[in-house]
């Protein structure tokens, strides 16, 4: 079995882009095309539908992609199981978290793991915290640092890290928002900055509903809590945000916490992976290192 060809097909199935996949594996697009044609000959079916502009997986290609991933995973498990010493664990561990979590929570976790398994390569992707579970579910990453949703699917394995308080923040600069807050006001009149989706948005909706002051005045929605803090600092509105994001923000001096605004349920922050993946050697070793 040509493992290199399987890896190329798996990456091509994800990117659906011959040039990018060829560049990733340091081969020419024509070489990659010949490798795919050889796989199709071996399978006896077309794996891709392609023209000059698009590449789409056929039904056979979708099935073959799952097969290829399983074979590569089994090969990695076999390789790792042959190592007698724990420190000999090798491979890549792909992590997803927000920019803030990369500063606040990830370093001590990785420090312990790296001490125990120095040969493992760490790959880090940062982005909107609200997308963390989706990244894990579609297997774009091995695990993520994420806020536990109210209803956590059984497909996930979740390891608690910390409770993260949330607060309502407002700009310190002299602006219309600050003037509104200093006078008698209704919350329905205050411009609000919201996350596009995720647990923080649900926290806001519950908090605002308790105010019983009509419809919220949504000024803007943003991707990521870090962007939300920046928008508030610019005087665009107020917003609900995890305190740890404010504490690690370069504009933290430009926002204030509002008091007496009502209780907001904190986040439960944790490390999350797929239940079906938790016994893979690298992922299992990581969770053992953080217990």
N, C-alpha and C positions, 0 to 999 in steps of 0.2 A: 504494500500500500504506500502510495506517494504522499507522505504527510505534508510536504511543501505544497503540492497541488491542492490538497484539502484546505490548507490555510489560505491559499489564494482565493479559492472558491468562496470560503466563508466570508472573507473580507469583501470580495466582489458582491456577494449577496447582500451585504449591509450597505455598501456605498452605491451599488448599481452604476459604477463609473470605472470604465476600463483604464483610463489614463491615471487616475488617482491610485487605483489598486496596483497597477504596474509599477508606479513610482514607489509605493510603499514597500514593494518586494524587490525593488532594484532590477526590474526586467523591463523590456520594451512592451508596448501594448500588443504588438504582433506576436511576441513570445507568449504573453498571457492568453491571447486568443487561441493559439495552438494548444496550450495546456487545457483550456476549457473544452476545445473540440475533442481532445483525447479523452477527457472525462465523459463527454457525451457519447463517444464511441463505446467506452467501457460500459456505460449504463444502458445504452441502446435507446436513448430518448433525448430530446432537446431539453436542456436545462434552463435556457434563456431565450426570450424573444427580444431581438435587437434590430435596430435600424441605425441610420446615421446619427440620430439624436438621442434615442432612449434605449434603456436596457430594463427589461422586466423579467422577473422570475416566472418560469412556467410552473405548473403544478408539480411536475417531476423535480424541478429545481428547488421548490420549497421543501419537498421531502428529502431531497439529497442534501440540502443545507443542514437540516436537522441531523441527518446521519453523519455528516462531516463533523459537526460540532461535537456529537457524542463520541466519535472516534478520537478526535483530538483531546477531548476531556479524559477519555479512558487511557490514552497514551500518556498524558501528563500524570494521571494517578498512578499508573504503572511505574513510570520513571521515579516518581517521588517515593513510592513504596519500597523501591529497591535501595534507597538510601538508608543506611543504618543509623545515622546520627541526625538528630533533629535540626542541627545547625546546617545540615547539607540541603535543606529545602531550597529549591530553586524555582524560578518562574517569574511570572508577572502578576501583580495584584493591582487591580484597577479600582480606584476609589473616587466617589463623587461627594462633594459637599459645597456649601456656600463659601464665598471668600472669607466671611467672618469666621466660620467654623474652622477654616484652614489656619487661622491665627489662634483661635481661642481653645479649641478642643482636640484637633487632630495631632499637633506636635507631640504631646505626652503619650498618646496612643501609639504613634509610629515609633517613638524613641524606644519603648519597651520591645516592640516587635522587631525593630531593626537590630537591637542588641542580640536577640535570640536567633534571628534569621538574616544575617548580613548579605546573603547571596540572592535574596528575593528582590526583584526590581519593582519599585513603587511607581505607579502611573496615576496622576491626580488630575481630575477634571473638576473645575469650579463652575458654579452657575446658580440659578435661582433655587433656593432651598425648597420651594414648593414643587419642584420637578424631581426631587431626590428619589421618591418611591417609584416614579415612572421609569427613571433610569435603571433602577434595579430590576423592575418587572420585565422590561424589554431586553434585559441582559446586556445592556451597553456597558455596565460596570459590575464588579463583583459584589460590592457593598457600598452603602452611603451613610452619611451622618444626616439624620432626618428627624423632624418633629413627628411624633406619633399622632396619627389622625384619630378622630373619635371612634371610627370603625376601621380597625386594621384587618385587612384580608388575611385569611389563613395561609396564603402562599408565602407570607413573610415571616422571617425570624427576627425578633426585635430585642436588642440588649440595651437596657436603660443606662444612660450616662449621667444625666443631670436634669433638674427642673429649671426652666428658663422663664423668669418673670417677663411680662409684657407691660408696656406703659404707653400712655398717650403723650406724644411730644409736640411741641409748638416752636416756631421760630423765635429767636431772641432779637432779631433785627427789627427796627421800626418799620412796620408795614401794616396793611389793612387788616390782616389776620390778627396781629397782636393787638391792634386797637379794638377789634371786635371782642376779643377775649377779655379785655379789661373793662368792658361795659356789660350791662345786662344783656344776655343773648340767649337765643335758642340754638341747640346743636344743629338743627336743620338749616341754620343760616351760615354755619362755619364750613368753609371749603375743606374737603377731606381728600387725602392722598391714600389710595388703597393698593394692595397687591392685586395682581391680575387674578390670582386663584390661590388655593392652598389653605392650610390651617389658620394662618393669620387673618385671612379674609373672613373665614367663618367666625373667628373670635370677634372681629369687628361687627359683623351682622348681628350676633347675639347681644353684644354690648349695646349697640345702637337701638335695637328693638326694645330693650329695657327702658330706654329714655322716653319712649312713647311720644316722640316729637315729630312725627311725620316721616317724610322721605329725606334721606341723607343727601347733602349737596356734594356730589362727587366731582372734584376738580380734575383728577387724573388717576389712571391706574398705571402701575409700573411693574416691571419684572425684577424681583429681588428686593430684600429689605434694605440693602445698602443704598440703592437708588431712591428708595422712599425717604430715608434720612436726608439725603441730599436735596430732594424736592422740598421737604419741610424747611431745611436750613435756608433755602432760597426765598422763603416767605410765601410759598404757593398754597400752604394749608397746614392742617394738622394730620397726624396719623398714628395708628397703633403699630408698635414695633417691639421686637425683643430687646431688652435692655443691653444684652451683650453686643448687639449690633451697634448701638449708640456708643458704648464704651470703646469699641474698636474702630469707630469712624473717624476719618481725618477732619470732619466738620462737627465733631461733638460739642465744641464750644459755641456753636451757633444754634443749638437747640436746647430747650428746657423741658423737663418733665412736668406735666400738669398734675396737680393734686386734686383730691376730692372729686374725681370723675367717675367713681364707681369701680367695682371689682372686675378684674379681667383674669380669666383662668390662665395659669401659666402653661407653657409648653412642656411636654415630656420629651427630652432630646435623647436620641439613642443611635446605635449602630444597627443597620438593617441589611439583611441579605435574603435571598430566596431560601425557603425551607429545603428545597431540593438540592441546594448548593452547600448547605452548612457543613456537610461532612467531607467536602473536598479538602485535601490536605492543607492548601494555603489558607483557605478561609477558616477552617477549623483551627489552625495554628494561630491565626490573628485573634480570634475570639478567646482562645485560651490565654493569650498574652495580655488581654485587657481585663480579665476577670479579677 
